């Protein structure tokens, strides 16, 4: 294993750890969205690295495009929920979601 492969793996694991830390340590919905996005970028990095190792670039590209689409859908839904939450309670605290009705 050379230096570049080790750097890619280390960066991916650090991104996943940073995303999970961001998810666990806050109730602010925008920070949670950022944590999800950071963790998903690490998954994208790992898929691209696995494609480089196996030589199946085309398959990995289709997976990466699918992951990007899923990220956008998650971001839009979470942004809509956060907008509605802020309009109602003037706060981005995730614990207020239980109070939303309708």
LUMGU-30285 format. One record per atom (N, C-alpha, C, O, CB): x, y, z; residue in three letters. Coordinates in steps of 0.2 Angstrom, whole numbers, plus 2048, in hexadecimal, padded with zeros to 3 digits. Glycine has a CB too. Example, Ala and Ser with C-alpha at 12.3 -4.5 7.8 and 13.67 -1.06 7.14 Angstrom:
8427E4827ALA/83E7EA827ALA/8427F0827ALA/8477EF82AALA/8397EA82DALA/8407F5823SER/8447FB824SER/840800827SER/843806828SER/8467FD81DSER/
This chain:
8047FA800UNK/800800800UNK/805806800UNK/809807804UNK/7FB800806UNK/80480A7FBUNK/8088107FBUNK/8058167FEUNK/7FF816801UNK/8098127F3UNK/80881C7FEUNK/806822802UNK/7FF824800UNK/7FB827804UNK/80B827802UNK/7FE8257F9UNK/7F88277F7UNK/7F28237F9UNK/7ED8267FBUNK/7F88287EFUNK/7F281D7F8UNK/7ED8187FBUNK/7EC819802UNK/7E6819804UNK/7EE8117F9UNK/7F181A806UNK/7F081B80DUNK/7ED82180FUNK/7E9822813UNK/7F781A811UNK/7EE82680BUNK/7EB82D80CUNK/7E482D80AUNK/7E083080DUNK/7EF832807UNK/7E2829804UNK/7DB829803UNK/7D7826808UNK/7D282880AUNK/7DB8257FCUNK/7DA82080AUNK/7D681C80FUNK/7D6820816UNK/7D0820819UNK/7D9815811UNK/7DB823818UNK/7DB82781EUNK/7D682D81DUNK/7D282F822UNK/7E282A820UNK/7D6831818UNK/7D1836817UNK/7CA834817UNK/7C683781AUNK/7D383A810UNK/7C982E814UNK/7C282C814UNK/7C082A81BUNK/7BA82C81DUNK/7C282580FUNK/7C482781FUNK/7C2825825UNK/7C182B82AUNK/7BC82C82EUNK/7C7820829UNK/7C5830829UNK/7C583682DUNK/7BE83A82BUNK/7BB83D82FUNK/7CB83B82BUNK/7BC83A824UNK/7B683D822UNK/7B083A825UNK/7AB83D827UNK/7B683D81AUNK/7B0833825UNK/7AB82F828UNK/7AA831830UNK/7A5832832UNK/7AB828827UNK/7B0831833UNK/7B083383AUNK/7AD83A83CUNK/7AA83B840UNK/7B783283DUNK/7AF83E837UNK/7AD845838UNK/7A6846837UNK/7A284983BUNK/7B184A833UNK/7A3842832UNK/79C842831UNK/79883F836UNK/793842838UNK/79A83F82AUNK/79A83A839UNK/79783683EUNK/79783B845UNK/79283B848UNK/79A82F840UNK/79D83E846UNK/79D84284CUNK/79884884BUNK/79584A850UNK/7A484584CUNK/79884B845UNK/793850844UNK/78C84E845UNK/788852847UNK/79485383DUNK/78A848843UNK/784845844UNK/78284484CUNK/77C84584EUNK/78383F840UNK/78784284FUNK/786840856UNK/78684685BUNK/782845860UNK/78B83B858UNK/78984B85AUNK/78B85085FUNK/78685685EUNK/78785B862UNK/79285285EUNK/78185685AUNK/77D85C859UNK/77685B858UNK/774855856UNK/780861853UNK/772860859UNK/76B85F858UNK/769864852UNK/763865850UNK/76686085EUNK/76E868850UNK/76C86D84BUNK/76C86A844UNK/770866842UNK/77287284BUNK/76686B841UNK/76586783BUNK/769868835UNK/76B864831UNK/75D868839UNK/76C86E834UNK/77187082FUNK/77786C830UNK/77A86A82BUNK/77187782EUNK/77986C836UNK/780869838UNK/77F861837UNK/78485E834UNK/78286A83FUNK/77985E838UNK/778857836UNK/77885682FUNK/77B85182DUNK/771855839UNK/77585B82BUNK/77685A824UNK/77D85A821UNK/77F85681DUNK/772860820UNK/78185F824UNK/78885F822UNK/78C859824UNK/790856820UNK/78B865826UNK/78A85682AUNK/78D84F82CUNK/78B84A827UNK/790846825UNK/78B84E833UNK/785849825UNK/783844820UNK/787845819UNK/789840817UNK/77B84581FUNK/78784B817UNK/78B84D811UNK/79284B811UNK/79584880CUNK/78A85480FUNK/79584C817UNK/79C84B817UNK/79D843817UNK/7A2841814UNK/79F84E81EUNK/79984081BUNK/79A83881BUNK/798835814UNK/79C830812UNK/795835820UNK/794838811UNK/79283580AUNK/798837805UNK/799833801UNK/78C838807UNK/79B83C806UNK/7A183E802UNK/7A7839803UNK/7AA8377FEUNK/7A4845803UNK/7A7836809UNK/7AC83180BUNK/7AA82A807UNK/7AF827805UNK/7AD830812UNK/7A4829807UNK/7A2823804UNK/7A38237FCUNK/7A581F7F9UNK/79A822805UNK/7A28297F9UNK/7A482A7F2UNK/7AB8297F1UNK/7AD8267ECUNK/7A18317F0UNK/7AF82C7F6UNK/7B682B7F5UNK/7B88247F5UNK/7BD8227F1UNK/7BA82F7FAUNK/7B58207FAUNK/7B78197FAUNK/7B58157F4UNK/7B88107F2UNK/7B4816800UNK/7AF8177F1UNK/7AD8137EBUNK/7B18157E5UNK/7B38117E1UNK/7A58157E9UNK/7B381B7E5UNK/7B881D7DFUNK/7BF8197E0UNK/7C28177DBUNK/7B98257DFUNK/7C18197E6UNK/7C78157E8UNK/7C780E7E6UNK/7CB80B7E3UNK/7C98167EFUNK/7C180B7E8UNK/7C08047E6UNK/7C08037DFUNK/7C27FD7DCUNK/7BA8017EAUNK/7BD8077DBUNK/7BD8077D4UNK/7C48077D1UNK/7C58047CCUNK/7B880C7D1UNK/7C880B7D4UNK/7CF80C7D2UNK/7D28057D3UNK/7D68037CEUNK/7D28127D5UNK/7D18027D8UNK/7D57FC7DAUNK/7D27F67D5UNK/7D67F37D3UNK/7D47FA7E1UNK/7CC7F67D4UNK/7C97F07D0UNK/7C97F17C9UNK/7C87ED7C5UNK/7C27EF7D3UNK/7C97F87C7UNK/7C97F97C0UNK/7C27FA7BDUNK/7C17FA7B7UNK/7CD7F47BCUNK/7BD7FA7C1UNK/7B67FB7BFUNK/7B48027BFUNK/7B08037C4UNK/7B27F67C2UNK/7B78067BBUNK/7B580D7BCUNK/7AE80F7BAUNK/7AB8137BDUNK/7BA8117B8UNK/7AB80C7B5UNK/7A580D7B3UNK/79F80B7B8UNK/79B80F7B9UNK/7A38097ACUNK/7A08067BBUNK/79B8047C0UNK/79C8097C6UNK/79780B7C9UNK/79D7FD7C3UNK/7A280B7C8UNK/7A280F7CEUNK/79F8167CCUNK/79D8197D0UNK/7AA8107CFUNK/7A08187C6UNK/79D81F7C4UNK/79681F7C4UNK/7938247C7UNK/79F8207BDUNK/7928197C3UNK/78B8197C3UNK/7898197CBUNK/78481C7CDUNK/7888127C0UNK/78D8157CFUNK/78C8157D6UNK/78D81C7D9UNK/78981F7DDUNK/7908117DAUNK/7928207D7UNK/7938277D9UNK/78E82B7D7UNK/78C8307DBUNK/79A8297D7UNK/78B82B7D1UNK/78682F7CFUNK/78082E7D3UNK/77C8337D5UNK/78582E7C8UNK/77E8287D5UNK/7798267D9UNK/7798297E0UNK/77482B7E2UNK/77881E7D9UNK/77F8287E3UNK/78082B7E9UNK/77F8337E9UNK/77D8357EEUNK/7878297ECUNK/7828367E4UNK/78183D7E4UNK/77983F7E3UNK/7778447E6UNK/7858407DDUNK/77683B7E0UNK/76E83C7DFUNK/76B83B7E6UNK/76783F7E8UNK/76B8387DAUNK/76D8367E9UNK/76A8357F0UNK/76C83A7F5UNK/76883D7F9UNK/76D82E7F3UNK/77283D7F4UNK/7748427F9UNK/7708497F7UNK/76E84C7FCUNK/77C8447F7UNK/76F84A7F1UNK/76B8507F0UNK/76484F7F2UNK/7618547F5UNK/76B8517E8UNK/7618497F1UNK/75A8487F4UNK/75A8497FCUNK/75584C7FEUNK/7588417F2UNK/75F8467FFUNK/75F847806UNK/76084E808UNK/75D85080DUNK/765842809UNK/764852805UNK/765859806UNK/75F85D805UNK/75E86180AUNK/76B85B802UNK/75C85C800UNK/7568607FFUNK/75085E804UNK/74D863806UNK/75385E7F7UNK/74F858805UNK/74A85680AUNK/74C859811UNK/74785C814UNK/74984F80BUNK/752858813UNK/75485B81AUNK/75486381AUNK/75286581FUNK/75B85881BUNK/755866814UNK/75586D814UNK/74E86F814UNK/74C874818UNK/75887080DUNK/74986C811UNK/74286D812UNK/73F86D819UNK/73C87181BUNK/73E86980DUNK/74286781CUNK/73F866823UNK/74286C827UNK/73F86E82CUNK/74285F825UNK/74986D826UNK/74C87382BUNK/748879829UNK/74887D82EUNK/753873829UNK/74787B823UNK/743881822UNK/73C881825UNK/73B887828UNK/74288281AUNK/73987C825UNK/73287C828UNK/73387C830UNK/72F87F833UNK/72E875826UNK/738879832UNK/73A87983AUNK/73B88083CUNK/739882841UNK/73F87483BUNK/73F884838UNK/74188A83AUNK/73B88F839UNK/73B89483DUNK/74788D835UNK/73788E834UNK/731893834UNK/72D89283AUNK/72A89783CUNK/72D89182DUNK/72C88C83CUNK/72788B841UNK/72A88C848UNK/72788F84CUNK/725883841UNK/73088B84AUNK/73388B850UNK/739890851UNK/73C891857UNK/735885853UNK/73B89384CUNK/74189884CUNK/74789584EUNK/74B898852UNK/73F89E850UNK/74888E84DUNK/74E88B850UNK/74F88584BUNK/74A882848UNK/74C888857UNK/75588384AUNK/75787D846UNK/75887784AUNK/75B872848UNK/75D87F842UNK/756877851UNK/757871855UNK/75286B853UNK/74C86C852UNK/75587385CUNK/756865852UNK/75285F850UNK/74D85D854UNK/749859852UNK/75885A84EUNK/74E85E85BUNK/74985C860UNK/74285F85FUNK/73D85C862UNK/74C85D867UNK/74286485BUNK/73B86785AUNK/737864854UNK/731865853UNK/73C86F858UNK/73A85F851UNK/73785B84CUNK/73185884FUNK/72C85784BUNK/73C857848UNK/731855855UNK/72C851858UNK/725856858UNK/720853858UNK/72E84F85EUNK/72685C859UNK/721861859UNK/71D862853UNK/718865853UNK/72386785DUNK/72086184DUNK/71D863847UNK/71785E845UNK/718858847UNK/723862841UNK/712861843UNK/70C85D841UNK/70A85F83AUNK/70B864838UNK/70685E846UNK/70885A836UNK/70585B830UNK/70A85B82BUNK/70885C825UNK/70286182FUNK/
